[in-house]
């Protein structure tokens, strides 16, 4: 378990640095989540298949 906890810490640090350096990245990520959620609420699963690989 220690290795996975260490990997999680490294990933969290990298994500925090990315968001600090390029805050627009978080906005794009959140917009993608919103688009997929709205499409799925309408019964459209295809949009998620197209958006998720781009993230």
PDB file of N, H, CA, C and O in Angstrom:
ATOM      1  N   UNK A   1       0.813  -1.196   0.000  1.00  0.00           N
ATOM      2  CA  UNK A   1       0.000   0.000   0.000  1.00  0.00           C
ATOM      3  C   UNK A   1       0.858   1.262   0.000  1.00  0.00           C
ATOM      4  O   UNK A   1       0.452   2.289  -0.544  1.00  0.00           O
ATOM      5  N   UNK A   2       2.038   1.191   0.606  1.00  0.00           N
ATOM      6  H   UNK A   2       2.367   0.357   1.048  1.00  0.00           H
ATOM      7  CA  UNK A   2       2.890   2.364   0.695  1.00  0.00           C
ATOM      8  C   UNK A   2       3.252   2.926  -0.677  1.00  0.00           C
ATOM      9  O   UNK A   2       3.263   4.142  -0.868  1.00  0.00           O
ATOM     10  N   UNK A   3       3.548   2.048  -1.630  1.00  0.00           N
ATOM     11  H   UNK A   3       3.539   1.060  -1.476  1.00  0.00           H
ATOM     12  CA  UNK A   3       3.891   2.502  -2.977  1.00  0.00           C
ATOM     13  C   UNK A   3       2.746   3.244  -3.633  1.00  0.00           C
ATOM     14  O   UNK A   3       2.962   4.264  -4.287  1.00  0.00           O
ATOM     15  N   UNK A   4       1.526   2.744  -3.465  1.00  0.00           N
ATOM     16  H   UNK A   4       1.351   1.916  -2.933  1.00  0.00           H
ATOM     17  CA  UNK A   4       0.378   3.416  -4.079  1.00  0.00           C
ATOM     18  C   UNK A   4       0.095   4.751  -3.396  1.00  0.00           C
ATOM     19  O   UNK A   4      -0.321   5.703  -4.056  1.00  0.00           O
ATOM     20  N   UNK A   5       0.316   4.834  -2.080  1.00  0.00           N
ATOM     21  H   UNK A   5       0.654   4.061  -1.544  1.00  0.00           H
ATOM     22  CA  UNK A   5       0.140   6.104  -1.377  1.00  0.00           C
ATOM     23  C   UNK A   5       1.181   7.117  -1.833  1.00  0.00           C
ATOM     24  O   UNK A   5       0.889   8.305  -1.973  1.00  0.00           O
ATOM     25  N   UNK A   6       2.387   6.641  -2.061  1.00  0.00           N
ATOM     26  H   UNK A   6       2.624   5.677  -1.947  1.00  0.00           H
ATOM     27  CA  UNK A   6       3.455   7.521  -2.540  1.00  0.00           C
ATOM     28  C   UNK A   6       3.129   8.014  -3.951  1.00  0.00           C
ATOM     29  O   UNK A   6       3.304   9.193  -4.259  1.00  0.00           O
ATOM     30  N   UNK A   7       2.656   7.107  -4.802  1.00  0.00           N
ATOM     31  H   UNK A   7       2.514   6.150  -4.553  1.00  0.00           H
ATOM     32  CA  UNK A   7       2.286   7.491  -6.167  1.00  0.00           C
ATOM     33  C   UNK A   7       1.156   8.514  -6.142  1.00  0.00           C
ATOM     34  O   UNK A   7       1.170   9.470  -6.917  1.00  0.00           O
ATOM     35  N   UNK A   8       0.185   8.322  -5.266  1.00  0.00           N
ATOM     36  H   UNK A   8       0.173   7.545  -4.637  1.00  0.00           H
ATOM     37  CA  UNK A   8      -0.925   9.269  -5.153  1.00  0.00           C
ATOM     38  C   UNK A   8      -0.411  10.647  -4.735  1.00  0.00           C
ATOM     39  O   UNK A   8      -0.870  11.665  -5.255  1.00  0.00           O
ATOM     40  N   UNK A   9       0.523  10.683  -3.814  1.00  0.00           N
ATOM     41  H   UNK A   9       0.895   9.856  -3.391  1.00  0.00           H
ATOM     42  CA  UNK A   9       1.112  11.951  -3.391  1.00  0.00           C
ATOM     43  C   UNK A   9       1.850  12.650  -4.519  1.00  0.00           C
ATOM     44  O   UNK A   9       1.756  13.868  -4.672  1.00  0.00           O
ATOM     45  N   UNK A  10       2.578  11.883  -5.302  1.00  0.00           N
ATOM     46  H   UNK A  10       2.654  10.894  -5.178  1.00  0.00           H
ATOM     47  CA  UNK A  10       3.299  12.453  -6.448  1.00  0.00           C
ATOM     48  C   UNK A  10       2.313  13.009  -7.471  1.00  0.00           C
ATOM     49  O   UNK A  10       2.508  14.109  -7.989  1.00  0.00           O
ATOM     50  N   UNK A  11       1.262  12.259  -7.762  1.00  0.00           N
ATOM     51  H   UNK A  11       1.104  11.365  -7.341  1.00  0.00           H
ATOM     52  CA  UNK A  11       0.249  12.726  -8.723  1.00  0.00           C
ATOM     53  C   UNK A  11      -0.456  13.977  -8.210  1.00  0.00           C
ATOM     54  O   UNK A  11      -0.699  14.907  -8.979  1.00  0.00           O
ATOM     55  N   UNK A  12      -0.785  14.011  -6.923  1.00  0.00           N
ATOM     56  H   UNK A  12      -0.588  13.256  -6.299  1.00  0.00           H
ATOM     57  CA  UNK A  12      -1.455  15.180  -6.347  1.00  0.00           C
ATOM     58  C   UNK A  12      -0.561  16.414  -6.450  1.00  0.00           C
ATOM     59  O   UNK A  12      -1.036  17.504  -6.769  1.00  0.00           O
ATOM     60  N   UNK A  13       0.718  16.243  -6.182  1.00  0.00           N
ATOM     61  H   UNK A  13       1.104  15.358  -5.923  1.00  0.00           H
ATOM     62  CA  UNK A  13       1.653  17.357  -6.297  1.00  0.00           C
ATOM     63  C   UNK A  13       1.763  17.865  -7.727  1.00  0.00           C
ATOM     64  O   UNK A  13       1.785  19.073  -7.966  1.00  0.00           O
ATOM     65  N   UNK A  14       1.832  16.944  -8.668  1.00  0.00           N
ATOM     66  H   UNK A  14       1.814  15.964  -8.474  1.00  0.00           H
ATOM     67  CA  UNK A  14       1.927  17.323 -10.080  1.00  0.00           C
ATOM     68  C   UNK A  14       0.663  18.056 -10.536  1.00  0.00           C
ATOM     69  O   UNK A  14       0.737  19.037 -11.276  1.00  0.00           O
ATOM     70  N   UNK A  15      -0.490  17.572 -10.087  1.00  0.00           N
ATOM     71  H   UNK A  15      -0.550  16.775  -9.486  1.00  0.00           H
ATOM     72  CA  UNK A  15      -1.760  18.214 -10.449  1.00  0.00           C
ATOM     73  C   UNK A  15      -1.826  19.623  -9.860  1.00  0.00           C
ATOM     74  O   UNK A  15      -2.245  20.559 -10.539  1.00  0.00           O
ATOM     75  N   UNK A  16      -1.415  19.776  -8.608  1.00  0.00           N
ATOM     76  H   UNK A  16      -1.074  19.015  -8.056  1.00  0.00           H
ATOM     77  CA  UNK A  16      -1.430  21.090  -7.963  1.00  0.00           C
ATOM     78  C   UNK A  16      -0.506  22.062  -8.698  1.00  0.00           C
ATOM     79  O   UNK A  16      -0.854  23.230  -8.874  1.00  0.00           O
ATOM     80  N   UNK A  17       0.653  21.597  -9.122  1.00  0.00           N
ATOM     81  H   UNK A  17       0.935  20.649  -8.979  1.00  0.00           H
ATOM     82  CA  UNK A  17       1.572  22.460  -9.877  1.00  0.00           C
ATOM     83  C   UNK A  17       0.971  22.837 -11.230  1.00  0.00           C
ATOM     84  O   UNK A  17       1.092  23.985 -11.659  1.00  0.00           O
ATOM     85  N   UNK A  18       0.333  21.896 -11.899  1.00  0.00           N
ATOM     86  H   UNK A  18       0.235  20.963 -11.551  1.00  0.00           H
ATOM     87  CA  UNK A  18      -0.303  22.175 -13.188  1.00  0.00           C
ATOM     88  C   UNK A  18      -1.385  23.234 -13.044  1.00  0.00           C
ATOM     89  O   UNK A  18      -1.431  24.189 -13.819  1.00  0.00           O
ATOM     90  N   UNK A  19      -2.253  23.067 -12.058  1.00  0.00           N
ATOM     91  H   UNK A  19      -2.215  22.291 -11.428  1.00  0.00           H
ATOM     92  CA  UNK A  19      -3.346  24.012 -11.861  1.00  0.00           C
ATOM     93  C   UNK A  19      -2.809  25.386 -11.453  1.00  0.00           C
ATOM     94  O   UNK A  19      -3.369  26.409 -11.847  1.00  0.00           O
ATOM     95  N   UNK A  20      -1.743  25.417 -10.679  1.00  0.00           N
ATOM     96  H   UNK A  20      -1.288  24.586 -10.359  1.00  0.00           H
ATOM     97  CA  UNK A  20      -1.143  26.700 -10.292  1.00  0.00           C
ATOM     98  C   UNK A  20      -0.538  27.416 -11.494  1.00  0.00           C
ATOM     99  O   UNK A  20      -0.672  28.631 -11.635  1.00  0.00           O
ATOM    100  N   UNK A  21       0.122  26.663 -12.347  1.00  0.00           N
ATOM    101  H   UNK A  21       0.231  25.675 -12.232  1.00  0.00           H
ATOM    102  CA  UNK A  21       0.793  27.245 -13.506  1.00  0.00           C
ATOM    103  C   UNK A  21      -0.176  27.571 -14.638  1.00  0.00           C
ATOM    104  O   UNK A  21       0.012  28.546 -15.365  1.00  0.00           O
ATOM    105  N   UNK A  22      -1.208  26.752 -14.781  1.00  0.00           N
ATOM    106  H   UNK A  22      -1.361  25.959 -14.191  1.00  0.00           H
ATOM    107  CA  UNK A  22      -2.152  26.929 -15.890  1.00  0.00           C
ATOM    108  C   UNK A  22      -3.576  26.745 -15.377  1.00  0.00           C
ATOM    109  O   UNK A  22      -4.178  25.698 -15.615  1.00  0.00           O
ATOM    110  N   UNK A  23      -4.125  27.728 -14.683  1.00  0.00           N
ATOM    111  H   UNK A  23      -3.636  28.578 -14.489  1.00  0.00           H
ATOM    112  CA  UNK A  23      -5.446  27.583 -14.072  1.00  0.00           C
ATOM    113  C   UNK A  23      -6.566  27.319 -15.080  1.00  0.00           C
ATOM    114  O   UNK A  23      -7.608  26.772 -14.718  1.00  0.00           O
ATOM    115  N   UNK A  24      -6.359  27.700 -16.334  1.00  0.00           N
ATOM    116  H   UNK A  24      -5.513  28.144 -16.629  1.00  0.00           H
ATOM    117  CA  UNK A  24      -7.391  27.429 -17.337  1.00  0.00           C
ATOM    118  C   UNK A  24      -7.604  25.934 -17.553  1.00  0.00           C
ATOM    119  O   UNK A  24      -8.656  25.519 -18.038  1.00  0.00           O
ATOM    120  N   UNK A  25      -6.616  25.134 -17.196  1.00  0.00           N
ATOM    121  H   UNK A  25      -5.761  25.472 -16.802  1.00  0.00           H
ATOM    122  CA  UNK A  25      -6.729  23.681 -17.320  1.00  0.00           C
ATOM    123  C   UNK A  25      -7.882  23.156 -16.474  1.00  0.00           C
ATOM    124  O   UNK A  25      -8.623  22.276 -16.910  1.00  0.00           O
ATOM    125  N   UNK A  26      -8.036  23.691 -15.270  1.00  0.00           N
ATOM    126  H   UNK A  26      -7.434  24.406 -14.915  1.00  0.00           H
ATOM    127  CA  UNK A  26      -9.123  23.270 -14.396  1.00  0.00           C
ATOM    128  C   UNK A  26     -10.470  23.662 -14.991  1.00  0.00           C
ATOM    129  O   UNK A  26     -11.425  22.888 -14.924  1.00  0.00           O
ATOM    130  N   UNK A  27     -10.557  24.854 -15.570  1.00  0.00           N
ATOM    131  H   UNK A  27      -9.781  25.483 -15.625  1.00  0.00           H
ATOM    132  CA  UNK A  27     -11.801  25.296 -16.196  1.00  0.00           C
ATOM    133  C   UNK A  27     -12.192  24.370 -17.343  1.00  0.00           C
ATOM    134  O   UNK A  27     -13.355  23.984 -17.458  1.00  0.00           O
ATOM    135  N   UNK A  28     -11.245  24.016 -18.180  1.00  0.00           N
ATOM    136  H   UNK A  28     -10.299  24.329 -18.087  1.00  0.00           H
ATOM    137  CA  UNK A  28     -11.523  23.116 -19.307  1.00  0.00           C
ATOM    138  C   UNK A  28     -11.978  21.747 -18.792  1.00  0.00           C
ATOM    139  O   UNK A  28     -12.909  21.149 -19.333  1.00  0.00           O
ATOM    140  N   UNK A  29     -11.318  21.264 -17.751  1.00  0.00           N
ATOM    141  H   UNK A  29     -10.562  21.749 -17.312  1.00  0.00           H
ATOM    142  CA  UNK A  29     -11.683  19.978 -17.167  1.00  0.00           C
ATOM    143  C   UNK A  29     -13.116  20.020 -16.630  1.00  0.00           C
ATOM    144  O   UNK A  29     -13.896  19.098 -16.869  1.00  0.00           O
ATOM    145  N   UNK A  30     -13.460  21.080 -15.911  1.00  0.00           N
ATOM    146  H   UNK A  30     -12.827  21.829 -15.717  1.00  0.00           H
ATOM    147  CA  UNK A  30     -14.804  21.196 -15.338  1.00  0.00           C
ATOM    148  C   UNK A  30     -15.858  21.344 -16.434  1.00  0.00           C
ATOM    149  O   UNK A  30     -16.959  20.810 -16.304  1.00  0.00           O
ATOM    150  N   UNK A  31     -15.537  22.056 -17.503  1.00  0.00           N
ATOM    151  H   UNK A  31     -14.642  22.490 -17.609  1.00  0.00           H
ATOM    152  CA  UNK A  31     -16.472  22.195 -18.613  1.00  0.00           C
ATOM    153  C   UNK A  31     -16.734  20.844 -19.274  1.00  0.00           C
ATOM    154  O   UNK A  31     -17.860  20.546 -19.670  1.00  0.00           O
ATOM    155  N   UNK A  32     -15.692  20.036 -19.389  1.00  0.00           N
ATOM    156  H   UNK A  32     -14.777  20.278 -19.067  1.00  0.00           H
ATOM    157  CA  UNK A  32     -15.860  18.695 -19.949  1.00  0.00           C
ATOM    158  C   UNK A  32     -16.781  17.846 -19.098  1.00  0.00           C
ATOM    159  O   UNK A  32     -17.641  17.138 -19.623  1.00  0.00           O
ATOM    160  N   UNK A  33     -16.607  17.911 -17.784  1.00  0.00           N
ATOM    161  H   UNK A  33     -15.908  18.486 -17.357  1.00  0.00           H
ATOM    162  CA  UNK A  33     -17.486  17.158 -16.885  1.00  0.00           C
ATOM    163  C   UNK A  33     -18.931  17.621 -17.032  1.00  0.00           C
ATOM    164  O   UNK A  33     -19.850  16.802 -17.065  1.00  0.00           O
ATOM    165  N   UNK A  34     -19.132  18.941 -17.121  1.00  0.00           N
ATOM    166  H   UNK A  34     -18.385  19.606 -17.095  1.00  0.00           H
ATOM    167  CA  UNK A  34     -20.486  19.483 -17.241  1.00  0.00           C
ATOM    168  C   UNK A  34     -21.146  19.059 -18.552  1.00  0.00           C
ATOM    169  O   UNK A  34     -22.325  18.705 -18.571  1.00  0.00           O
ATOM    170  N   UNK A  35     -20.394  19.095 -19.635  1.00  0.00           N
ATOM    171  H   UNK A  35     -19.436  19.383 -19.620  1.00  0.00           H
ATOM    172  CA  UNK A  35     -20.939  18.699 -20.937  1.00  0.00           C
ATOM    173  C   UNK A  35     -21.368  17.234 -20.916  1.00  0.00           C
ATOM    174  O   UNK A  35     -22.457  16.894 -21.378  1.00  0.00           O
ATOM    175  N   UNK A  36     -20.513  16.376 -20.381  1.00  0.00           N
ATOM    176  H   UNK A  36     -19.628  16.653 -20.006  1.00  0.00           H
ATOM    177  CA  UNK A  36     -20.822  14.948 -20.331  1.00  0.00           C
ATOM    178  C   UNK A  36     -22.027  14.693 -19.429  1.00  0.00           C
ATOM    179  O   UNK A  36     -22.906  13.908 -19.783  1.00  0.00           O
ATOM    180  N   UNK A  37     -22.077  15.347 -18.269  1.00  0.00           N
ATOM    181  H   UNK A  37     -21.362  15.984 -17.982  1.00  0.00           H
ATOM    182  CA  UNK A  37     -23.203  15.145 -17.348  1.00  0.00           C
ATOM    183  C   UNK A  37     -24.517  15.589 -17.990  1.00  0.00           C
ATOM    184  O   UNK A  37     -25.529  14.900 -17.865  1.00  0.00           O
ATOM    185  N   UNK A  38     -24.508  16.717 -18.665  1.00  0.00           N
ATOM    186  H   UNK A  38     -23.686  17.276 -18.766  1.00  0.00           H
ATOM    187  CA  UNK A  38     -25.721  17.205 -19.317  1.00  0.00           C
ATOM    188  C   UNK A  38     -26.159  16.260 -20.433  1.00  0.00           C
ATOM    189  O   UNK A  38     -27.348  15.978 -20.580  1.00  0.00           O
ATOM    190  N   UNK A  39     -25.211  15.776 -21.209  1.00  0.00           N
ATOM    191  H   UNK A  39     -24.244  16.004 -21.090  1.00  0.00           H
ATOM    192  CA  UNK A  39     -25.536  14.854 -22.298  1.00  0.00           C
ATOM    193  C   UNK A  39     -26.097  13.543 -21.752  1.00  0.00           C
ATOM    194  O   UNK A  39     -27.075  13.014 -22.280  1.00  0.00           O
ATOM    195  N   UNK A  40     -25.478  13.020 -20.694  1.00  0.00           N
ATOM    196  H   UNK A  40     -24.683  13.450 -20.265  1.00  0.00           H
ATOM    197  CA  UNK A  40     -25.954  11.763 -20.112  1.00  0.00           C
ATOM    198  C   UNK A  40     -27.335  11.923 -19.499  1.00  0.00           C
ATOM    199  O   UNK A  40     -28.135  10.987 -19.524  1.00  0.00           O
ATOM    200  N   UNK A  41     -27.625  13.096 -18.950  1.00  0.00           N
ATOM    201  H   UNK A  41     -26.975  13.856 -18.930  1.00  0.00           H
ATOM    202  CA  UNK A  41     -28.956  13.358 -18.395  1.00  0.00           C
ATOM    203  C   UNK A  41     -30.022  13.314 -19.488  1.00  0.00           C
ATOM    204  O   UNK A  41     -31.187  13.019 -19.223  1.00  0.00           O
ATOM    205  N   UNK A  42     -29.610  13.611 -20.713  1.00  0.00           N
ATOM    206  H   UNK A  42     -28.663  13.852 -20.928  1.00  0.00           H
ATOM    207  CA  UNK A  42     -30.520  13.563 -21.860  1.00  0.00           C
ATOM    208  C   UNK A  42     -30.496  12.201 -22.553  1.00  0.00           C
ATOM    209  O   UNK A  42     -31.145  12.012 -23.582  1.00  0.00           O
ATOM    210  N   UNK A  43     -29.746  11.255 -21.987  1.00  0.00           N
ATOM    211  H   UNK A  43     -29.219  11.409 -21.152  1.00  0.00           H
ATOM    212  CA  UNK A  43     -29.685   9.913 -22.551  1.00  0.00           C
ATOM    213  C   UNK A  43     -28.617   9.709 -23.606  1.00  0.00           C
ATOM    214  O   UNK A  43     -28.613   8.686 -24.291  1.00  0.00           O
ATOM    215  N   UNK A  44     -27.716  10.659 -23.748  1.00  0.00           N
ATOM    216  H   UNK A  44     -27.720  11.490 -23.191  1.00  0.00           H
ATOM    217  CA  UNK A  44     -26.652  10.599 -24.759  1.00  0.00           C
ATOM    218  C   UNK A  44     -25.355  10.111 -24.118  1.00  0.00           C
ATOM    219  O   UNK A  44     -24.689  10.864 -23.408  1.00  0.00           O
ATOM    220  N   UNK A  45     -25.001   8.871 -24.366  1.00  0.00           N
ATOM    221  H   UNK A  45     -25.542   8.260 -24.943  1.00  0.00           H
ATOM    222  CA  UNK A  45     -23.754   8.328 -23.833  1.00  0.00           C
ATOM    223  C   UNK A  45     -22.582   8.531 -24.790  1.00  0.00           C
ATOM    224  O   UNK A  45     -21.428   8.385 -24.387  1.00  0.00           O
ATOM    225  N   UNK A  46     -22.851   8.856 -26.011  1.00  0.00           N
ATOM    226  H   UNK A  46     -23.788   8.975 -26.338  1.00  0.00           H
ATOM    227  CA  UNK A  46     -21.801   9.018 -27.024  1.00  0.00           C
ATOM    228  C   UNK A  46     -20.899  10.212 -26.727  1.00  0.00           C
ATOM    229  O   UNK A  46     -19.690  10.143 -26.951  1.00  0.00           O
ATOM    230  N   UNK A  47     -21.463  11.287 -26.233  1.00  0.00           N
ATOM    231  H   UNK A  47     -22.445  11.343 -26.051  1.00  0.00           H
ATOM    232  CA  UNK A  47     -20.665  12.481 -25.946  1.00  0.00           C
ATOM    233  C   UNK A  47     -19.564  12.148 -24.945  1.00  0.00           C
ATOM    234  O   UNK A  47     -18.422  12.572 -25.119  1.00  0.00           O
ATOM    235  N   UNK A  48     -19.895  11.397 -23.908  1.00  0.00           N
ATOM    236  H   UNK A  48     -20.823  11.053 -23.767  1.00  0.00           H
ATOM    237  CA  UNK A  48     -18.891  11.005 -22.930  1.00  0.00           C
ATOM    238  C   UNK A  48     -17.777  10.180 -23.546  1.00  0.00           C
ATOM    239  O   UNK A  48     -16.609  10.330 -23.187  1.00  0.00           O
ATOM    240  N   UNK A  49     -18.144   9.306 -24.475  1.00  0.00           N
ATOM    241  H   UNK A  49     -19.092   9.183 -24.767  1.00  0.00           H
ATOM    242  CA  UNK A  49     -17.130   8.481 -25.149  1.00  0.00           C
ATOM    243  C   UNK A  49     -16.176   9.360 -25.959  1.00  0.00           C
ATOM    244  O   UNK A  49     -15.000   9.029 -26.110  1.00  0.00           O
ATOM    245  N   UNK A  50     -16.678  10.467 -26.474  1.00  0.00           N
ATOM    246  H   UNK A  50     -17.633  10.736 -26.351  1.00  0.00           H
ATOM    247  CA  UNK A  50     -15.848  11.363 -27.283  1.00  0.00           C
ATOM    248  C   UNK A  50     -15.027  12.321 -26.429  1.00  0.00           C
ATOM    249  O   UNK A  50     -13.888  12.634 -26.776  1.00  0.00           O
ATOM    250  N   UNK A  51     -15.588  12.790 -25.322  1.00  0.00           N
ATOM    251  H   UNK A  51     -16.514  12.535 -25.041  1.00  0.00           H
ATOM    252  CA  UNK A  51     -14.923  13.787 -24.493  1.00  0.00           C
ATOM    253  C   UNK A  51     -13.878  13.168 -23.582  1.00  0.00           C
ATOM    254  O   UNK A  51     -12.790  13.726 -23.441  1.00  0.00           O
ATOM    255  N   UNK A  52     -14.168  12.043 -22.965  1.00  0.00           N
ATOM    256  H   UNK A  52     -15.052  11.590 -23.079  1.00  0.00           H
ATOM    257  CA  UNK A  52     -13.254  11.471 -21.969  1.00  0.00           C
ATOM    258  C   UNK A  52     -11.851  11.167 -22.486  1.00  0.00           C
ATOM    259  O   UNK A  52     -10.886  11.455 -21.779  1.00  0.00           O
ATOM    260  N   UNK A  53     -11.689  10.607 -23.669  1.00  0.00           N
ATOM    261  H   UNK A  53     -12.474  10.373 -24.243  1.00  0.00           H
ATOM    262  CA  UNK A  53     -10.314  10.341 -24.129  1.00  0.00           C
ATOM    263  C   UNK A  53      -9.493  11.617 -24.332  1.00  0.00           C
ATOM    264  O   UNK A  53      -8.264  11.564 -24.281  1.00  0.00           O
ATOM    265  N   UNK A  54     -10.134  12.742 -24.557  1.00  0.00           N
ATOM    266  H   UNK A  54     -11.132  12.785 -24.598  1.00  0.00           H
ATOM    267  CA  UNK A  54      -9.414  13.991 -24.780  1.00  0.00           C
ATOM    268  C   UNK A  54      -8.830  14.533 -23.481  1.00  0.00           C
ATOM    269  O   UNK A  54      -7.920  15.363 -23.511  1.00  0.00           O
ATOM    270  N   UNK A  55      -9.347  14.070 -22.330  1.00  0.00           N
ATOM    271  H   UNK A  55     -10.086  13.396 -22.306  1.00  0.00           H
ATOM    272  CA  UNK A  55      -8.905  14.616 -21.037  1.00  0.00           C
ATOM    273  C   UNK A  55      -7.697  14.025 -20.552  1.00  0.00           C
ATOM    274  O   UNK A  55      -7.218  14.392 -19.479  1.00  0.00           O
TER     275      UNK A  55
END
